Amino acid sequence: MPSAASLIVALTLAAGGATAAGAHRRAARAAITHPPEGRLIALPDGRRVHAVTRGSGPDLVLIHGASGSSRDWTFRFVGMIEGRYRVTAFDRPGMGWSDQPRPGLDHPFCNEGASPAEQAAMLREAARLIGLQRPILLGHSYGASVALAWALDDPQGTAAVVDVAGATMPWPGRLGRLYRLNASRLGGLLLPPLLAAFVPPALVHRAIAATFAPDPVPPGYAAHFGPDLTLRLRSLRSNARQVASLRPHLVAMAARYPAITVPVEIIHGDADPTVPLEVHSRPLCRLIPTARLTVLPGIGHMPHHSAPAAVIAAIDRARDRAGLRTRIAPVPADPT
């Protein structure tokens, strides 16, 4: 008869095997149901960046937020502006189908996230390789920190910045326990495989609803966005580490914000519970001499879905302030 110790070992191995198998199935499913929509740009060092480019006009780069990918933009927003701009939506490094900025960040024991500056440098190199010229940079949520890092390090190559509900200032307090655990060495080893293997669809839909609150989730968004992409093991680890390590980078960036000279349009809903207006966009606007803030009453964390016309108007203002020329196509009606 097997001993208690041997039974524990056998059960542990079986549980580990089931977890690994579940995580593998999710990643395989994501590759089939939500493959790259655009092209994989090979950088000189062998890394790859996924980019979706559509339309014509001045170059506009879209940078998604935490737990996301370029599919957040291609759901509807790209289609609404491709008649006015040449739009390139990137997967941020470590997310979607883009590689990490440097080796080691995918290692299970790593607890370091790629900085906004590292991510911006990698996306900037990809933009150069596909011929983007002095783009307007639009960043949503976490992506706004990457857009501002890009502008700080390459002001001559940046036309303007549009910050949509951006996480751009150091915040008081600590992140939630799940983020802290997921980004730690031990937690990062154990927790992401469990999440990748066993998170149920109902929990995913609740998380999406919370991100949009108080606004409704547009019909079809979750199916297009592809939660399995976000719940792949590599994406879970990368996202947790990037978010957990963001605050000290924002402390350093905030000291440099007054030196920004390109036009900056900030747009933020006053009902955003995820990235509060008063913590981020209002103080940011006071630091950047060229910043202009537009507050959207009653709008939550996803203005590009909940109030797309207002976001497009902010892009157009940034374009005009930067002196860029484009043919003017009418803004499509909000499909919702």
N, C-alpha and C positions, 0 to 999 in steps of 0.2 A: 504494500500500500504506500503511495507517495507521501512524503512528509509535508507538513504545512509549509515549510520554506520552499520546497519544490513547486507546490501548487501556486504560491504567490508569484514565484518567478515565471511560471507558465502563463498565469493570468496577465501578468504585466507585459510579457512578450506578445500575447494575443491582443491585448488592448493597444499596444504600440503598433502592431501590424494593422489592426483595423483602422487606427488613426491615419497611418501613412497611406493606406489604400484609399480611404475617404478623401484625403487631401489630393492625392494623385487623380482621382476621378473628377474632382472639381476642376483642377487645372486642365485636364484633358477635355472636359466638357466646354470650358471657356474658349479653348483654342478652336473648337468646332463651331460653337454657336456665336462667338463674338471675336472673330479673327481681326487682324489689322484692317482698318478701312482705307488706309492710305499707303504710304511707302515707308520702308525702313531705310533710313539714311545712314550709310556707313561712314563713320568718322575715320580720320587717318590712323588712329590707334586701334581700330577694330570694333569700338563700341558702336551701338546702333541707336538711333532715335526715330521713333515713329511720328510721322507727320501726315495730316490730312490737309491738302491745299485745294481750294476751290475759288472760282470767281476771278474778277479782274478789277484793277484800280490800285490805289495806294496799298502798301503792304500793312496788314493787320495781323498780329500774332495773338492767339488766344491761349492762356495758360490756366489750366484747371486747378481746383482746390484739393484738399485732403481727401483721401479715399476715392479719388476719381480717376478719370481718363479723358481723352479727347472726345469720347462719346457723350459726355455731358454737353459739349458744344454742338455736336453733329445731330443731336436729337431734333432740334428745330432752329437753333440760333444761327448756325452757319447759313442755312437756307434763306434766312431773312436778310442777310447782309452781303451775300456773295455777288449781288448785282451792283454793289457800291464799292467793294474792296476785294483785293486778292487776300483771301483769308487763309491762314495757316494755323491749325489747331494741333499743338504738340501734346504728346504724352510726356509728363514730367519724368525726369530720370528716376528709375526704380519703380515707376508706376506704368500701368497699361502695358505696352509692348516696347518701352524704352529701357535700355540697360542702365546700370548704375554709373555714376561719374567716375568711379575708380574701384579697383579690386578690393575685395574684403568686406564690402558693405552688405553682401548677401550671406555672409557667413553666419551660421546659427548663433555663435557666441558673441557676435558683434553687437554693441549697444549704441553705436554712433550712427547718426543720420546725415545724409548729404545736406550741406548748407544751402541756403538760397543762392549764394554767390556761385557755388560749384554747379548747381543746377542751371543757373543762368548762363554760365560759361559754356556748358555743354550744348544748351539749346541755341546759343548764339553761334557756335561753330556749325551746327546743323543748318541754321538759317543762312549763313554765309555760303555753304555748299550748294544750297538750292536757289541761290540768287536773290534772296530777300534784301531789299534796299531800305535802310532807315525806317524800320517799321514803327507803327503805333503798337505799343505793348498793352494788352488788356489782361489783367490777372484777377481771378476770382478767389476770395478767401485766402488760403495758403498761397495760391498762385500770385496774389498781389505782392507778396514779399519777394518772390522770384522776379517779377516785373520790375520792382524798384531796385533790386540788386543789379539787374541788367542795366538799368538806366544810370545807376551810380558808377558802375565800372566801364560803361561805354556811352557816355553822354553824346559824343559826336555821331554815333551810329543809331541813336534813338530819336524818333520824331516826337513822341509824346507817350504818356502813360495814362491808362484808364484803370482805376482801382475800383473794383466792384465788391463791396462787402469784405474788404481786405483785412486779413490778420497781419497788421503792419507795425504794431506798437507792443512793447513789453506789457504784459497783463499782470494784475495783482493775483496773488494766491497760486495754487498748484493746479496742474491738470488732473483729470479724473483718475481714479485708481486703476481702471483698466488700461489706460494709455501708459501709466507709469510702469505697471507690471509687464505689459507687452513689450516695452522698450528696454527692460532690464536684461541682464545677461541670462539669468536662469529663466525668468518669465518669457523672454524672447525665444528661448529654446523649447519650452514646453507648451505655452499657451497658443501661439499661432497655429500649430498643427491641429490642435483640438478645434479651434474656430474654423479653420479651413475644411475640416472633415465633417463637422456636426452642426454648424449654425443652420437653423431651419429657415425656410422661406418666410414664415410669418414674422420672425424677428428682423429679417432683412427689410421687409416692407414697413415695419414700424420705425426702423432707423431712417429710412428714406422719408417717411412722413414727418418725423421729428426735424429733419434737416430743412424741409420746406416750410414748416409751421411758422406763422399761422396760415400760410397760403396752401391751397390744395396741390397735390402732386398731379401734374398733367397726365391724362390717360396715355398709356403706352410708354411712359418714361422709363419705368423699371425694366421693361423688356428690352428696350433699346440700350439703356445704360449698361446692363449686364452685370448684376451683382457678383457673378462668379469670377469676373476679372478682379474685382476688389478683394474677394475672399480667397484668392490663390495665396499660397504660403508666402511667396516672395513679396507680393504686394502688401500683405498684412504686416510683415516685418518691416518693410521699407517705410510704409506710411506711419506706423507707430514710432519708429526711430526719428523720422523727419519731424513729426509734430512734437515729440518729447524734447528734442534738442533745439527747437526753433527760438525759444525766448532769448537765450544769450546772444544769438545772432541778431535779433531785433534790437537788443540793447546797443550793440555796436553800430548797427545801421542807423538807429535813431539819431546818433551823434552826427551822422553824415547827411541826414535829410536836408538841412538848410542849404547845402551846396547844390541841390538839384535845380537846374535851370530850364529844363524842358517843360512844356505845358503838362500839368497833371490835373485830370478830372477825377474826382472821387464821387462815387454814388453809393448810397447806403440806406437801407430800410430802417426806420426807427422801431420796428417790431422784431428785429433780428435777435434771437436769444442765443445764437451760436457764437457770433463775433459781434459783441455789442458796439453800437455806434459811438457811445460816449467813451469807451475804452480805447478804440482804435481810430476811427476816421476823424472825429472832431480834433483830438490832439495832433494827429498827423497833419491835418490841414493847417494848423497853426505853425507847424515846423517848416513846411515847404512854401517858400515865397510864391511859387507859381501855381499853387494848388487852389482848386475851386471845389467846394463841396455841395452836392445836391442830396437832400434828404427826401426819401420817399415815405410818406405817411402810411402806416399800417402794413408795410411790406417787410417780409422776413429775410432769410439768408440767401435766397435764390432769385435776385431781381432779374437776371437774364432770362428766367422762365416766367416769373410772376409779373414783371413790368418791362418786357423787352424793348418797347418803344422808347422808354426813358433811358435805357442803357445805350441804345443806338444813337439817341440824341447826344449823349455824352461822348460817344466815339466821334460823331460829326463835329462837335465843338472842339475836341482835341485835334482833329484833322485841320480845321480852319485855323486854330491858334498856331499850329505848326507850319502853316503856309503850304499845305499839300493841296493838290488839285485832283478833282475826280468828277466824273459825270454823276449827276444826281439822279438816282432812281428812287421811286417812291418807296417808303417804308411799308412792307406788307402788313396787313392787318394781323393783330395778335390772334392766332388760331384758336386760343382758348376763349 
